Each structure stands twice: as C-alpha cells, then as structure tokens.
C-alpha cells in the first residue's frame, strides 16, 4: 500500500503493478495523518502492520522481516539508528532504569536541549499490532510546533496502554538514510554502488577501484573477472570466466563469454561476445551484434544486427550493419555495408575466408562467396563469386598538363571571397 500526496499521479504511475494499492493524503498534515489515510484499506485481520518510509530506498527485506518478527503482533517495534549527524531526526527517549524500554520519540522541533543531545534517532519505520495501531491513530492530536499529526506520538500511547515498545538499532545507517536533496541522492547512490562492489569482490571479481563502478541492473560474473575503472553496467550483463573489461566501458543487456577482452572506451548494447573474442578499444556493438569465438572487432568499428563467425576480424574504422560474416573473414579498414535504401534494411552475406579490402562499400542485398577477395576502394552492387578477385572501382587516370586554377592578383588582394 502506497500513500501518495504531492505529485501523486506521477508516483502512482511509476509504482503501478499487481497487488499495489494507492491511497491519497490530501492535504499533507504529517506522518500520522499519512498512515490514517491507509486505515480504511488495511487488512484488519492481520496481526502486524509494517510502516516504511517512501524516501528511504535502501532498507533491506531482511531488516523489514526482523522488524515484523520483533513486533510479533504484540509489541511496537521501532527501527532506530545512531548517525554521525542526528540533525532533523526524532530522538529516541529510553527508560533510564531499563534502557531496553523505549518511552517516547520526540521530534527535533519539539525537543529540549537535553533531548537533542541524544544520539539515537528514529528512522520513521515501525511494525505495530494492527488493532492497537488503528486505535492509536484515531487518537492522534496536532498540538505541536508544526500543527501536524505525528506518527511518533503512538509510542507514548503504546507505553500508556502497557504495550511493550522495543527499538532495533541498525548496524549500518545506510539502510535508513533518506533522500531530500540531489546531494543525498548522490550519496546514497555511491553507498549502494559500494555495497554492490563489495559483493562482487567477495565473490572474487577484481575491481581496479570499487569506488568507480556503476551497476544499474544486474551483473553476473564468473571466476577471475577483471573490471577496470569507470565502467557502467545496465540491464542484465553476464561476464564469463576470465573476462577482462577495460576502463570507461558501458555494457547494457550484454553477454560476454569466457576469456574475452573488452578494451577501453567500448559501448555494447544487446550484444553477445564469444569466447576469446577481443573488442575495442573504442568499438560499438549495437543490438543484435553476435560475435563468435576469437572474433576481433577493433577501434572505431560499429556492428549492428550482424553475426561474425569464429575468427572473423574487423580491426579498424568499419561499419557492419545487417550482415552475416563467415569464419576467418578479414574486413578492411574504412569498409561499410550500405544496408539501408531509405525505406528498407537489406542484408549482406560474406562467406568463409573472404578478404574485404580497405574503403569498400558493399551495397546490400549482396553476397560475397567463400574465399573471395574484394579489391580496396570497390563499390560492390552485385554478388561476388567465390574464390575470385572482384573489383568495382573507376580506372585511375592521369591527365597530363592539367593545372590547378589560380587566383588573379585582384582576387588575392580582395580575398576573392563570394
């Protein structure tokens, strides 16, 4: 159940899904008022109601479960912490004679100087007996500095009712830190990324600098994986055993098989890289790029919706779009497949052991037979037979006596511009 207020329509659209219930808090009159709006939609037969904070994104399921277990449908269980800077948080007031008992939560704006000196604070999250919670919420008053209905006031009500109140102190404050500014959002992002980095390193991944890693989805790694600095992994990325990823790479929804190397400054999206392959530096693999074993795709090469079989190479300054390359093809620098006629995409098929010279244009649809050689600088518009040399370029001529046009003196003086 999600309580929404400011920007409710946008929040509800973002969180929509099966089993989600939304209730509106309009106007916004405090945390207690927010939970009051949820009461009509609660499962009144449930023993325990768990209350989480919408601006605290890193609380774990394990912590939430511990809080529910501590409540057990009989106690009021509060999640607390002792941050380095408690400013802005409600202070936890415990019984001096029995520190295990919580007596009250005092909001900072209403706290005395002595209470503000307390280091333990309330995170805003609790688990409460459902029936008692409904009763306490109905009794909330707004006689405080903010003229709001504080959820924290239910602590004193629980004490008055003889309901035990327990405080569970978080070992890692990161779980309970909230987001109220771009700075806090960035801080939590780095904390989350460090948590991810630690988990990867515990599993054996070698990170050049765990502070310079961004996983924005899921990253599954085999053994002996190495990842250099400033790499970004989005969507679902799988790295096989012994994979090496160089610095400043972006991999999105990509699988890299064992022993492959992704050199610096590469961008891979929706791609598959075969075992022992080498990509980059400065290569781009777009959706549908499928590289077989021991394929080499070098600097400033772009591959889109194309399959390169075992041992094929496109080492420099080339484009392969909607193409199928056989084994051991050598694709020359500056060569491209012209796959788009302005309306439709067409496919280029290149057989095994083909050599494509530099600066060639293969105008699809076209097939290059196995073992063929395409001379450098050729524009190929028809199928090339296997095992033969095919050229498609104008004959080179030299025009004797030709002179380059020269400016007249008046044009040199005036600049000759138009």
C-alpha positions in Angstrom: 0.0 0.0 0.0 1.5 3.3 -1.1 0.4 6.6 0.5 0.8 9.4 -2.1 0.5 13.2 -1.8 2.5 15.8 -3.8 3.0 14.5 -7.4 0.6 11.6 -6.6 -0.2 10.8 -10.2 3.4 10.6 -11.3 4.3 8.4 -8.2 1.4 6.1 -8.8 2.2 5.7 -12.4 5.8 4.8 -11.6 4.8 2.2 -8.9 1.8 0.7 -10.6 1.7 -3.1 -10.6 -0.2 -6.2 -9.5 -1.1 -6.1 -5.8 -0.4 -2.4 -5.4 -2.9 -0.2 -3.5 -2.7 3.6 -3.5 -4.3 6.0 -1.1 -4.1 9.8 -1.3 -3.0 12.1 1.5 -4.5 15.5 0.7 -3.6 17.8 2.2 -0.3 16.6 3.8 -0.7 17.0 7.5 2.1 14.9 8.9 3.3 11.3 9.1 0.5 10.2 11.4 -2.0 11.7 9.1 -0.5 9.8 6.2 -1.0 6.5 7.9 -4.5 7.5 8.9 -5.4 7.6 5.2 -4.4 4.0 4.9 -6.5 2.7 7.8 -9.7 2.0 5.7 -7.7 -0.1 3.3 -5.8 -2.1 5.8 -6.2 -5.8 6.3 -7.9 -5.6 9.7 -7.4 -9.2 10.4 -3.6 -9.0 10.0 -1.7 -9.2 13.3 1.1 -6.8 12.3 1.3 -3.7 10.1 4.7 -2.7 8.8 5.3 1.0 8.0 8.2 2.0 5.8 9.3 5.4 4.6 8.9 6.3 0.9 12.1 8.4 0.7 14.3 5.6 2.2 15.3 3.4 -0.7 18.0 1.1 0.7 16.3 -0.6 3.6 16.6 -4.4 3.0 14.0 -7.1 3.1 15.9 -8.8 5.9 15.7 -5.7 8.1 12.0 -5.3 7.4 11.4 -9.0 8.3 13.4 -8.5 11.6 11.1 -5.6 12.4 8.0 -7.6 11.8 9.3 -10.5 13.8 10.2 -8.2 16.7 6.6 -6.9 16.7 5.0 -10.4 16.6 1.6 -8.8 16.7 2.1 -7.8 20.3 4.8 -5.2 20.6 5.5 -1.9 19.0 8.9 -2.3 17.2 10.8 0.8 16.1 13.7 0.9 13.7 16.4 3.2 15.1 20.0 4.3 14.4 22.8 6.4 15.7 24.0 8.5 12.8 27.1 10.7 12.9 24.8 13.7 12.5 21.3 13.3 14.1 20.1 16.7 12.9 16.5 16.6 11.7 15.6 13.2 13.2 13.2 12.5 16.1 15.2 11.4 19.2 14.6 8.1 21.0 14.0 8.5 24.7 14.6 5.4 26.6 13.9 4.4 30.2 17.0 5.3 32.3 16.3 2.3 34.6 15.7 -0.1 31.8 17.4 1.0 28.5 15.7 -1.8 26.6 12.4 0.1 27.0 11.5 3.0 24.7 9.4 5.7 26.4 8.9 8.2 23.6 10.0 9.7 20.3 10.5 13.5 20.4 10.6 15.4 17.1 13.6 17.7 16.9 11.5 20.8 16.6 9.8 19.9 19.9 12.8 18.6 21.7 14.6 20.1 24.7 18.3 20.8 24.5 18.9 17.7 26.6 16.8 15.6 24.3 18.6 17.0 21.2 21.8 15.7 22.7 20.6 12.1 22.4 22.4 10.3 19.6 19.8 7.6 18.9 17.2 8.6 16.4 14.0 7.1 15.0 14.2 6.2 11.3 10.5 6.6 10.6 9.9 2.8 10.2 8.0 0.6 12.6 6.0 -2.5 12.9 2.8 -2.4 15.1 0.0 -4.6 16.2 -2.7 -3.7 13.7 -5.7 -3.4 16.0 -3.8 -1.2 18.5 -2.3 0.9 15.7 -5.8 1.8 14.4 -6.8 2.8 17.9 -3.7 5.0 18.4 -4.1 6.7 15.0 -7.6 7.7 15.8 -6.4 9.4 19.0 -3.6 11.5 17.4 -3.6 15.2 18.0 -1.8 18.1 16.3 -0.9 20.2 19.3 2.8 20.6 18.4 5.0 23.2 16.8 4.2 22.1 13.2 0.5 21.6 13.8 0.8 18.2 12.3 -0.2 14.7 13.3 3.0 12.8 14.2 3.1 9.1 13.8 5.8 9.1 16.6 3.1 10.0 19.1 1.8 6.4 19.1 4.9 5.5 21.1 3.7 7.3 24.2 0.2 5.8 23.6 1.7 2.3 23.5 3.6 3.0 26.7 0.3 4.3 28.3 -1.5 1.2 27.2 1.2 -1.1 28.6 2.2 -2.3 25.1 5.9 -3.1 25.1 8.0 -0.8 22.9 11.3 -2.1 21.5 13.9 -0.3 19.5 16.0 -2.2 16.9 19.3 -0.3 16.3 20.6 -0.6 12.7 24.2 -1.6 12.4 24.5 0.2 9.1 22.8 3.6 8.9 22.9 3.4 5.1 19.6 1.4 5.2 17.8 4.2 6.9 19.1 7.3 5.2 16.5 9.3 3.3 16.6 11.4 0.1 15.6 15.1 0.4 18.1 16.7 -2.0 20.3 15.9 -5.0 23.3 15.6 -2.7 21.6 13.0 -0.6 20.5 11.1 -3.6 24.1 11.0 -5.0 25.4 10.0 -1.6 23.1 7.0 -1.4 23.8 6.0 -5.0 27.5 5.8 -4.1 26.7 3.8 -0.9 24.6 1.4 -3.0 27.3 1.0 -5.6 29.9 0.3 -2.9 27.6 -2.4 -1.4 27.4 -3.9 -4.9 31.2 -3.6 -5.4 31.9 -5.3 -2.1 29.6 -8.2 -3.0 31.4 -8.6 -6.4 34.8 -8.6 -4.8 33.7 -11.1 -2.1 32.7 -13.4 -5.0 36.2 -13.0 -6.5 35.8 -10.2 -9.0 38.9 -7.9 -9.2 37.9 -4.3 -9.4 40.6 -1.7 -10.1 38.7 0.8 -7.9 35.5 -0.2 -6.2 34.6 3.5 -5.8 34.4 3.9 -9.6 31.9 1.3 -10.6 28.2 1.7 -11.6 25.9 -1.3 -11.8 22.4 -0.1 -12.8 20.8 -3.5 -13.2 22.3 -7.0 -12.6 25.9 -8.0 -13.2 26.7 -11.7 -13.0 30.4 -12.7 -13.1 32.3 -15.9 -13.5 35.7 -16.6 -11.9 38.8 -14.4 -12.4 36.9 -11.5 -13.9 38.7 -8.1 -14.0 36.9 -4.8 -14.3 38.8 -1.5 -14.7 37.7 1.9 -13.6 34.6 3.9 -14.6 32.6 1.1 -16.2 28.8 1.2 -16.3 26.7 -2.0 -16.4 23.0 -1.6 -17.3 20.2 -4.0 -17.6 21.3 -7.6 -17.4 25.0 -8.2 -18.0 26.8 -11.6 -17.8 30.6 -11.9 -17.8 32.1 -15.3 -18.2 35.2 -16.8 -16.6 38.4 -14.8 -17.2 36.7 -11.8 -18.9 38.6 -8.6 -18.8 36.7 -5.2 -19.1 38.9 -2.2 -19.7 38.3 1.3 -18.4 35.4 3.6 -19.3 33.2 0.9 -20.9 29.4 0.8 -21.0 27.7 -2.6 -21.2 23.9 -2.9 -21.4 22.0 -6.2 -21.7 25.1 -8.0 -23.0 26.7 -11.4 -22.5 30.5 -11.8 -22.7 31.8 -15.4 -22.9 34.9 -16.8 -21.1 38.3 -15.3 -21.9 37.0 -12.4 -24.0 38.5 -8.9 -23.6 36.6 -5.6 -23.8 39.2 -2.9 -24.3 38.8 0.7 -23.2 36.0 3.1 -24.2 33.7 0.5 -25.7 29.9 0.6 -25.8 28.0 -2.6 -26.0 24.2 -2.9 -26.1 22.1 -6.0 -26.7 25.2 -7.9 -27.8 26.8 -11.3 -27.4 30.6 -11.7 -27.4 32.0 -15.2 -27.9 34.8 -16.9 -26.0 38.3 -15.5 -26.5 37.0 -12.6 -28.6 38.5 -9.1 -28.4 36.5 -5.9 -28.7 37.9 -2.4 -29.0 39.2 0.0 -27.9 36.6 2.5 -29.0 34.2 -0.1 -30.5 30.4 0.0 -30.5 28.3 -3.1 -30.6 24.6 -2.3 -31.1 21.6 -4.6 -30.6 21.9 -7.9 -32.5 25.7 -7.9 -32.6 26.7 -11.5 -32.2 30.4 -12.2 -32.2 31.7 -15.8 -32.3 34.8 -17.3 -30.8 38.1 -15.5 -31.3 36.5 -12.6 -33.3 38.3 -9.3 -33.3 36.4 -6.0 -33.5 38.8 -3.1 -33.3 38.9 0.6 -32.8 36.1 2.7 -34.2 34.2 -0.3 -35.6 30.4 -0.3 -35.3 28.4 -3.6 -35.5 24.6 -3.7 -35.6 22.4 -6.8 -36.1 25.3 -8.7 -37.5 26.8 -12.1 -36.9 30.6 -12.7 -37.1 31.7 -16.3 -37.1 34.8 -17.8 -35.5 38.0 -15.9 -36.2 36.5 -13.1 -38.2 38.2 -9.7 -37.9 37.1 -6.1 -38.5 40.0 -4.3 -36.9 39.6 -0.6 -37.7 37.2 2.1 -38.8 34.4 0.0 -40.3 30.7 -0.5 -40.2 28.8 -3.8 -40.3 25.0 -3.5 -40.3 22.6 -6.3 -41.1 25.5 -8.6 -42.1 26.4 -12.3 -41.8 30.2 -13.0 -41.8 31.6 -16.4 -42.1 34.7 -17.8 -40.4 38.1 -16.1 -40.7 36.7 -13.1 -42.7 39.1 -10.2 -42.8 37.1 -7.0 -43.1 39.2 -4.0 -44.2 39.5 -0.6 -42.7 37.0 2.0 -43.8 34.7 -0.6 -45.3 30.9 -0.4 -44.8 27.8 -2.3 -45.6 25.3 0.0 -47.2 22.3 -1.7 -45.7 19.5 0.9 -45.9 17.9 2.1 -49.1 15.9 4.8 -47.4 12.9 2.6 -46.8 14.0 -1.0 -46.0 17.1 -2.7 -44.5 18.9 -5.3 -46.5 21.4 -8.0 -45.6 24.9 -8.6 -46.7 26.3 -12.2 -46.6 30.0 -12.8 -46.6 31.3 -16.4 -46.8 34.2 -18.0 -45.0 37.8 -16.8 -45.7 36.7 -13.7 -47.6 39.1 -10.7 -47.7 37.4 -7.3 -48.0 39.9 -4.6 -48.9 40.0 -1.2 -47.4 37.4 1.5 -48.1 34.9 -0.8 -49.8 31.1 -0.3 -49.9 29.0 -3.4 -50.0 25.6 -2.3 -51.3 23.0 -4.7 -49.8 21.4 -7.1 -50.6 24.6 -8.7 -51.8 26.5 -12.0 -51.2 30.3 -12.4 -51.3 31.2 -16.0 -52.0 33.6 -18.0 -49.8 37.3 -17.3 -50.4 36.6 -14.2 -52.5 38.7 -11.1 -52.4 37.3 -7.6 -52.8 39.8 -5.1 -54.0 40.3 -2.0 -51.9 38.1 1.0 -52.8 35.5 -1.1 -54.5 31.7 -0.5 -54.6 30.1 -3.8 -54.8 26.5 -3.9 -56.0 26.3 -7.4 -57.4 27.1 -10.8 -55.9 30.8 -11.7 -56.0 31.7 -15.3 -56.9 33.7 -17.5 -54.5 37.4 -17.7 -54.8 37.8 -14.8 -57.2 39.1 -11.2 -57.1 36.3 -8.8 -57.6 36.8 -5.0 -58.2 34.2 -2.3 -58.6 36.0 1.0 -59.0 36.8 3.5 -61.7 40.1 3.2 -63.6 42.8 5.6 -62.4 43.9 8.1 -64.9 46.5 10.9 -65.0 45.7 14.0 -67.1 49.0 15.3 -68.5 49.4 19.1 -68.4 46.5 19.8 -66.2 47.0 22.8 -64.0 45.2 23.8 -60.8 43.1 27.0 -61.2 45.0 30.1 -59.8 43.6 33.3 -58.4 44.0 36.5 -60.2 46.0 39.2 -58.4 42.9 41.3 -57.8 41.2 38.4 -56.2 44.3 37.8 -54.0 44.2 41.3 -52.8 40.5 41.3 -52.1 40.4 37.8 -50.6 38.4 36.5 -53.6 35.5 35.6 -51.4 32.0 35.2 -52.6 
